[in-house]
Each structure stands twice: as structure tokens, then as C-alpha cells.
Amino acid sequence: MELIGVYFGLYVLFTIGLYHILVVKLEAWFGVWPWIAFLLLGIACLYFSIAAKTATWSMWWGYNAFLNLWSVKEMFDQRKRARQA
């Protein structure tokens, strides 16, 4: 019995929570400038997803690509939320 789905689900849950905290803290400390790092990480992960030899690795890299790319948007949204508070 393979548990890759369960492991991946736990990984997704953990990373979404971690990235939420990361975006909030980075925006508070540095403003929106960290968006560049998220963009570069997202593009690199996207490349690795396309170049991956197996579907499992492609899925893992693809998820990380879009997690980082979504964080670019969240950096700017967090600035708006912080200003409204």
C-alpha cells in the first residue's frame, strides 16, 4: 500500500501554514521586496517540474512552483491587509 497521497497531503497542509506565517513576517520586516525571491523560486520549481523524470517528482515540484508563485500575490495582498488593520 502506497501512502504517497497521505504524505503529500500532510506536506501541503504543513507548507500552506508555513508560507502563511512566512508571508506575514517577511512583509512586516521587509515590505513587499521578498516577492522577487518567491518569483525566482517559483520559476525554478516550475522548470524542475517540467524536467522531472517521474510523475511524483513532477507533482511535488509543480506544487512548490505554484505555492511560491501564489506567494508573490499574497505579499502584495498582505501589505493591503496590514494597512487596513
N, C-alpha and C positions, 0 to 999 in steps of 0.2 A: 504494500500500500504506500503510495507516494503522498507525502504531506506538503509538497511544494506550494499548493494553494493556501494552506493554513499558514505556512511560513511567510509567504508573500503578503497575505492579508495582515499578519502581525507587523511586518515591515512597513506596510503602507500606513497602518494606524500610528505606529511609532514616528515615522518620518513626517507625517502631516502635523502631528502635535509638536514635534521638534522644530519644524520650519515655521510654525505659527509663532512660537516663542522667539525664534531667531529673527524673524522679520520685525517683530515689535521691538526687540532690544537693539538691533542694528539701526533701525530708523531713529530710535531715541538717541543713540550715541553718535551716529554719523550722518543723519539725514537720509536722503534717498540715494546717495552715491553707491552703496553696495549693489544697486541694481545691475551694474556693469559685471560684477563677479557672477551674479546669478545668470545673466545672459550668456557669458562665456562658458560657464559650467553646463548650462542647458544645451548650447550648441555642441560642445564636446560630447556630452552624453548622447545627443541625437546621432552624431557621427558613429559612436560606438554601437548604438542600437542598430543602425543600418549595416554596419560591418560585422555584427555578431554572427558566429557560426551556428548557434542553436537558438531555437525559439525562446527558451527560458532566459538566456542572456539578453536576447533582443528585447524581451518584455521588461526585464529588470532595468536595462539601460534606458529604454523608452520611457518608463515610468519616471525615472530620475531626471530625464530630459525635461519632461513636461512639468514636473514638480518645480524645477529650477526656473523654467520659463514662466510659469504661473507666478512665482515669487517676484518677478520683475513687476508685474501688475500690482501685486499686493504691497510692494514697497511704496508705490505712489498712493494707493488706497489708504495705507496706514498713516501716511502724512495727513491726508484729509480727515481721517478719524481722530487723530491726535489733536488737530486744530479745533475740532468741534467739541472736544471734551473740556 
